[in-house]
């Protein structure tokens, strides 16, 4: 098993003048620390206009800065939005980052699930999958030597040589964000890695791993000519401390992630949103916590939150599911920079090495599956489709203006 860290760059209100500066600098320090501690991946999202939830509209700039402060850690777009960026600009930025990082880029792609983001770019929610698939077809030839052209419904590019070209040939590894669990199986059909932002249980992970690899092996239909990437990464709440009680106290804001996620990706009937600043998400989140203390506590218990021994025990369950990578969500709500750094260090010292050392065994299992030497059971995934996890499914952020 490998381990990543994950950044939305969350910034709950109220905002002081230097808060965004501090947020960015702290995150870069955390990635630099993770690199020194031996973490495998650092993933950075792309979001637009999502107040408090994510102040990260330019991951290519952030990851470029991280590339100059790190040496080994893989730098992942988790994800680059293909619906709000022109394909040529995507190819240019990915290749440039690959050059700056000396070939450490992971190319995660996605659609965006929020009308708050898509509408200002003139993209209809109902068209986003079609745009995404066409963008993939347009981008892949751009990484090859020489020129390429694309003439489609949503993009039209005359013959041009898109420069520069990436270090990794023919291109960096390809991933897709799974904003819905069903997309995990779709990623298998496409032959791309699956980035799951679902906070699923170990049982659900087992079912979806089977669905992914069965689609990858038996029903693969690539969108274009590219190298496949058979990998599954799943995000989990994370905080490691000396005791379970201390870890839960330090991770108290983790569920702010899901609260905001549901608010921004579950549109009202007419898909309209309140104007900027009209809703204080942090206040609404705390109202929800006070009204649902057991749901909040249960959600925290479900994450990788606790002492090294507690987290080790939980990881062993995920290990049996043959997950390739666990992506650790540490920066959420108002979790402090000091606690995040201490968490990363403690986990790296006392837990991570034994699971990283076992990764070759996973690769042997995967090779057998891909070579059709091991036939995986077709598991019914209908019981594992809750996007937010059982105890967070009842979140209902109010949509009303603050006084």
Secondary structure, 3 states (H helix, E strand, C coil): CEEEEEECCCCCCCCCCCHHHHHHHHHHHHHHHHHHHCCCEEEECCCCCCCCCCCCCCHHHHHHHHHCCCCCCEEEECCEECCCCCHHHHHHHHHHHHHHCCCCEEEEEECCCCHHHHHHHCCCHHHHHHHHHHHHHHHHHHHCCCCEEEECCCCEEEEECCCCCCCCCCCCEEEEEECCCHHHHHHHHHCCEEEECCCCCHHHHHHHHHHHHHHHHHCCCCCCCCCCCCCEEEEEEEEECCCHHHHHHHCCCCCHHHHHHHHHHCCCCCCCCCCCCCCCHHHHHHHHHHHCHHHHHHHHHHCEEECHHHHHHHHHHHHHCCCCEEEEECCCCCCCHHHHHHHHHHHHHHHHHHHHHCHHHHHHHHHHHHCCCCCCCCCCCHHHCCCCCHHHCCCCCCCCCCC
